[in-house]
Amino acid sequence: MGNIRIVVDSTCDIPLQVREELGIEMIPLKVLFGEETYLDTVTIDNKQFYEKLAVSPVLPRTSQPSPSEFLETYERILKEDPDASIISVHLSAALSGTYQSAVIGHSMLDEEADITIIDSKSASYGAGMRAVKAARMAKEGRTKEEILAEIDRLERDTQLYFLVDTLEYLHKGGRIGRASALIGSILNIKPILSLDLEGTVYSVDKQRGTKKAIQRILDMLDQKFGSDPVAITIAWTHGDAIAMDLCEQVKSRFNVQSVDFTTIGAVIGVHVGPGTSAVFMHRV
């Protein structure tokens, strides 16, 4: 069997250095500010995106990669290594057509190939951590079956929470009404978001003020993980002060074995806005 190669899309929020170190292929989604189109993380980085988002009069749109972009990537990998086995990990199909584009791209191959396409039913580093783990296991010489089993375990064993600083972008994206956004802003309401088993974003809870919201996140994580050894990834959109506070409180309360950091990219950022922080936790 040839090498096991990992493919992701840009919403997995895997830092460039990690992708390069592990040889992870990335296919970007597109970000559209009016008539201006950018390739996520390629022609616009996260810092530039949030700077534009802050001054944009309209909410930008995002667009999934085409099946042909996946086809080209798969063909290039197979040309480099005809016996390669590909694991392609993508943003929740409930949030984007990216997974379906990957499936169609695979079906367009002229020859049969060993390609497994995974709907992560997650977002941001919830999907990214599975791809990173898969790539590390591949470098260790683990079999594809072992890698897929670990990806499946992480899907069942990972908990993620997004702490949203402002209700403005949930309102702009149509997730809450204008009155709710106005009242929530006046009362300093901080929504806590997650993804359900089908990979759909939902509001877990809301607290008045960041301090209470972080405490609520800690309590919910404690219900799931208790004193078990865990690994965490802390992520943020623009501005990491709250994220770092969240990190320190998680480390002081849980049996944390490792900590990684990343930034939340444009696709999720469009809906949650700047000032959002997130924690991704799983058992080790």
C-alpha positions in Angstrom: 0.0 0.0 0.0 1.2 3.5 -0.8 1.4 6.4 1.6 -1.7 7.6 3.4 -2.3 11.2 2.4 -4.7 13.6 4.2 -6.8 16.3 2.5 -8.8 19.0 4.2 -10.6 22.2 3.4 -9.7 25.6 4.8 -12.4 25.6 7.4 -10.5 23.0 9.4 -8.3 25.9 10.7 -5.1 23.9 10.8 -2.2 26.3 11.1 0.0 26.5 8.0 3.1 25.3 9.9 1.3 22.2 11.0 0.0 21.5 7.5 3.4 21.8 6.0 5.0 19.7 8.8 2.5 16.8 8.3 2.0 17.1 4.5 -1.7 17.9 4.8 -3.3 19.1 1.5 -5.7 22.0 1.9 -8.4 23.1 -0.5 -9.7 26.6 0.2 -13.2 27.9 0.3 -13.9 31.3 -1.1 -14.8 34.5 0.8 -16.8 37.1 -1.1 -17.0 40.8 0.0 -19.4 42.2 -2.6 -17.6 41.7 -5.9 -14.3 40.9 -4.3 -13.5 37.2 -4.1 -10.7 35.7 -2.0 -9.4 32.3 -1.4 -9.7 31.5 2.3 -6.2 31.5 4.0 -4.5 31.7 0.6 -5.2 35.2 -0.8 -6.7 36.5 2.5 -5.5 35.5 5.9 -7.5 35.5 9.1 -6.2 38.9 10.3 -7.0 40.5 7.0 -10.5 38.9 7.0 -11.5 40.2 10.4 -10.2 43.7 9.6 -12.4 43.8 6.5 -15.3 42.2 8.4 -15.2 45.0 11.0 -15.7 47.7 8.3 -17.8 45.9 5.8 -21.3 47.4 5.3 -22.7 43.9 4.4 -22.1 40.4 5.7 -19.6 38.6 3.4 -20.6 35.4 1.7 -18.7 32.1 1.5 -18.5 29.6 -1.3 -17.6 26.0 -1.2 -14.9 24.5 -3.5 -16.1 23.0 -6.8 -15.9 19.2 -7.4 -13.3 19.9 -10.0 -11.0 21.4 -7.4 -11.2 18.2 -5.4 -10.7 16.2 -8.5 -7.6 18.1 -9.4 -6.2 17.6 -5.9 -6.9 13.9 -5.8 -5.5 13.4 -9.3 -2.3 15.3 -8.4 -1.8 13.2 -5.3 -2.3 10.0 -7.2 0.0 11.1 -10.0 2.7 11.6 -7.3 1.9 8.3 -5.7 -0.3 6.0 -7.7 -0.8 3.7 -4.7 -1.7 6.5 -2.3 -4.6 6.0 0.1 -6.4 9.3 0.7 -8.4 10.4 3.7 -10.3 13.6 3.0 -11.8 15.3 6.1 -14.3 18.2 5.7 -16.6 20.7 7.3 -20.0 19.4 8.5 -22.3 18.7 5.5 -25.1 20.4 7.5 -23.2 23.7 7.3 -21.8 23.5 3.8 -21.8 21.7 0.5 -18.0 21.2 0.7 -18.3 17.5 1.7 -20.7 16.9 -1.2 -18.2 18.6 -3.6 -15.5 16.2 -2.4 -17.8 13.2 -3.0 -18.6 14.4 -6.5 -14.9 15.1 -7.2 -14.1 11.6 -6.2 -16.8 10.2 -8.5 -15.2 12.1 -11.4 -11.9 10.1 -11.3 -11.3 8.0 -14.3 -9.8 5.2 -12.3 -10.7 3.6 -9.0 -8.8 5.0 -6.1 -8.6 4.4 -2.4 -10.3 7.6 -1.1 -12.3 7.9 2.0 -14.3 11.1 2.4 -15.4 12.1 5.9 -18.2 14.4 7.0 -16.7 15.6 10.2 -20.1 16.8 11.5 -18.0 19.5 13.1 -16.4 22.8 12.3 -13.1 24.6 12.7 -10.6 22.6 14.7 -13.3 20.1 15.6 -12.6 18.7 12.1 -9.0 19.9 12.0 -7.9 17.9 15.1 -9.1 14.7 13.4 -7.1 15.5 10.2 -4.0 16.3 12.3 -4.3 13.1 14.3 -4.7 11.1 11.1 -1.6 12.7 9.5 0.5 12.0 12.6 -0.7 8.4 12.7 0.2 8.1 9.0 3.7 9.3 9.7 4.0 6.7 12.5 3.1 4.0 9.9 -0.3 3.1 11.3 -2.8 1.4 9.0 -5.7 3.2 7.4 -8.1 1.1 9.4 -6.4 2.2 12.6 -6.5 5.8 11.5 -10.2 5.7 10.6 -11.0 4.1 13.9 -9.3 6.9 15.8 -11.1 9.5 13.7 -14.4 7.8 14.6 -13.4 7.9 18.3 -12.6 11.6 18.2 -16.0 12.3 16.6 -17.7 10.6 19.5 -15.3 11.9 22.2 -14.8 15.5 21.4 -16.7 18.4 22.9 -16.5 21.9 21.6 -18.0 25.2 22.7 -17.8 28.6 21.0 -18.2 31.7 23.3 -19.6 34.5 21.2 -18.7 38.1 22.3 -21.4 39.9 20.3 -24.9 39.0 19.0 -24.4 41.3 16.0 -23.2 38.6 13.5 -25.7 36.0 14.6 -28.4 38.6 13.8 -26.8 39.5 10.5 -26.7 35.8 9.6 -30.4 35.5 10.3 -29.9 33.2 13.4 -31.6 35.6 15.8 -34.0 38.5 15.4 -33.1 42.2 15.6 -35.0 42.7 18.9 -33.2 39.7 20.5 -29.8 41.0 19.4 -30.6 44.5 20.7 -31.8 43.4 24.1 -29.0 40.8 24.4 -26.4 43.5 23.7 -27.9 45.8 26.3 -27.9 43.0 28.9 -24.4 41.9 27.9 -25.7 38.4 27.0 -22.9 36.0 25.9 -24.2 33.0 23.8 -22.5 29.7 24.1 -22.7 27.7 20.8 -21.9 24.1 19.9 -22.7 21.6 17.2 -25.2 18.8 17.6 -24.7 15.1 16.5 -25.8 16.0 12.9 -23.2 18.8 12.8 -25.7 21.7 13.0 -24.8 24.8 15.1 -27.1 25.4 18.0 -27.2 27.6 21.1 -26.3 25.6 24.2 -26.9 28.3 26.7 -26.4 32.1 27.3 -25.0 33.9 30.3 -24.9 37.5 31.3 -21.2 38.4 31.0 -18.1 36.6 30.0 -17.1 35.5 33.5 -20.4 33.6 33.9 -20.2 32.2 30.4 -16.8 30.7 30.9 -17.9 29.2 34.2 -20.8 27.6 32.5 -18.5 26.1 29.8 -16.2 24.7 32.5 -19.2 23.1 34.3 -20.5 21.5 31.1 -17.0 20.1 30.2 -16.7 18.8 33.8 -19.9 16.8 33.3 -18.4 15.0 30.3 -14.8 14.6 31.2 -14.4 15.0 35.0 -10.8 14.1 35.9 -10.0 12.1 32.8 -6.8 13.0 31.0 -7.7 15.3 28.1 -6.1 17.3 25.2 -7.4 20.8 24.4 -7.2 23.2 21.6 -8.0 26.9 22.2 -9.1 29.0 19.2 -10.2 32.6 18.6 -11.4 34.8 15.8 -9.8 38.2 16.4 -8.2 39.1 19.8 -7.1 36.4 22.1 -7.5 37.9 25.6 -10.7 36.0 26.4 -9.4 32.8 24.8 -6.3 32.9 26.9 -8.4 33.4 30.1 -10.5 30.5 29.0 -7.3 28.4 28.4 -5.9 29.2 31.9 -9.2 28.3 33.6 -9.5 25.0 31.7 -5.9 24.1 32.5 -6.4 24.8 36.2 -9.6 22.7 36.4 -8.9 19.7 34.2 -6.3 17.0 33.8 -4.9 18.6 30.6 -2.1 16.7 28.9 -1.6 18.9 25.9 -2.6 22.4 24.6 -2.7 23.6 21.0 -3.8 27.0 19.6 -5.3 28.1 16.4 -7.4 30.9 14.9 -11.0 30.5 13.7 -11.2 31.2 10.0 -13.5 33.2 7.8 -16.3 30.7 7.2 -17.2 30.3 10.9 -16.1 33.9 11.6 -18.8 35.2 9.2 -21.5 33.9 11.5 -19.9 34.4 15.0 -17.9 37.5 14.4 -14.7 38.9 16.0 -14.2 38.4 19.7 -15.3 34.7 19.6 -13.3 32.1 21.6 -13.6 28.4 21.5 -12.4 25.3 23.4 -12.1 21.8 21.8 -11.6 19.0 24.3 -11.2 15.2 23.9 -9.9 12.3 26.0 -6.4 11.0 25.4 
